[in-house]
Amino acid sequence: MLCYSVVKKVAQYMADVLEDGRDKVQENLLANGVDLVTYITRFQWDMAKYPIKQSLKNISEIISKQATQIDNDLKARASAYNNLKGNLQNLERKNAGSLLTRSLADIVKKEDFVLDSEYLITMLVVVPKTSYVDWQKTYETLAEMVVPRSTKLLFEDNDSGLFSVTLFRKAIDDFKHKAREIKFTVRDFQYNEEEMKADKEEMTRLSTDKKKQFITLSLRIIIFFFFLSSQGPLVRWLKVNFSEAFIAWIHIKALRVFVESVLRYGLPVNFQAMLLQPNKKNMKKLREVLYDLYKHLDSSAAIIDASMDIPGLNLSQQEYYPYVYYKIDCNLLDFKV
């Protein structure tokens, strides 16, 4: 179960990273450079990775350690990537959305503000579009020391506009209070070129880091649009280690077939492993044919029902037949429609 779990995790994480449809992801899920069904149908034991001169226990431990290592590496890489993605999404949220909440750094300019004044300050106010006329009529009366004719529309979205207004510093509290009463929202913003430059550099850095990590990305950011085709290190790692995990999983299946066959039918070894890929509608008929062919191998299978609870015999996860049977499920992706 460990190998299968790791195979599923790597496959699903590749789907999450590629952010693409089933077909696009599926073509990246290869084993030894070929599609999964082709690998299984042409399966040959890998003597170099898993020497057959070693004991079954040693081979099993080699595969288990390999799967555990891939699982641990995936957790570390996924954690780093998710942190990067989360930080980038936080910055994206700051640069999108309503004027009430979004960052204003990419909207305002230095010339929109009265700077380095001991007495004057420029405030930014979000005004609903339906209240533009009211704003123009009332902004000068919201406090005693508002500079006449100082308002200017700097930016607007679908719902609101961002206005600047200049007033004396001592009038800030009164202005905010009166503005709030009539549904005008004063944004807490101070023009600071160094902080704004740092925010933009952080966005660029995170975007570049994410760009390096994966292969096909259509990530929309308020400033940057990337359409990437080059393969990044994260996706390369996922492809390589998916292949390794899948190959290990199929070798475990082959081991289980061998061990179960020896336990059931004894020595010397005299059995043949086969791959069958029936249509879903023919599954029942195939079971009947196989049962008729091999019922003489294990008469107890004729009276065992997988729904029965028999002490010592776990049938909930593996159905029991007179022949050795293991299912290989290549549908590894859980897509949400």
Salt bridges, closest charged atoms under 4 A:
GLU19 OE2 - LYS85 NZ 3.48
GLU27 OE2 - LYS24 NZ 3.42
ASP71 OD1 - LYS9 NZ 3.22
ASP71 OD2 - LYS75 NZ 3.71
ASP106 OD2 - ARG102 NH2 3.07
ASP112 OD1 - LYS152 NZ 3.71
GLU181 OE2 - HIS177 NE2 2.98
ASP188 OD1 - LYS176 NZ 3.03
GLU202 OE2 - ARG205 NH2 2.90
ASP209 OD2 - ARG205 NH1 2.98
GLU244 OE1 - LYS49 NZ 2.72
GLU260 OE2 - ARG264 NE 3.16
ASP334 OD1 - LYS8 NZ 3.47
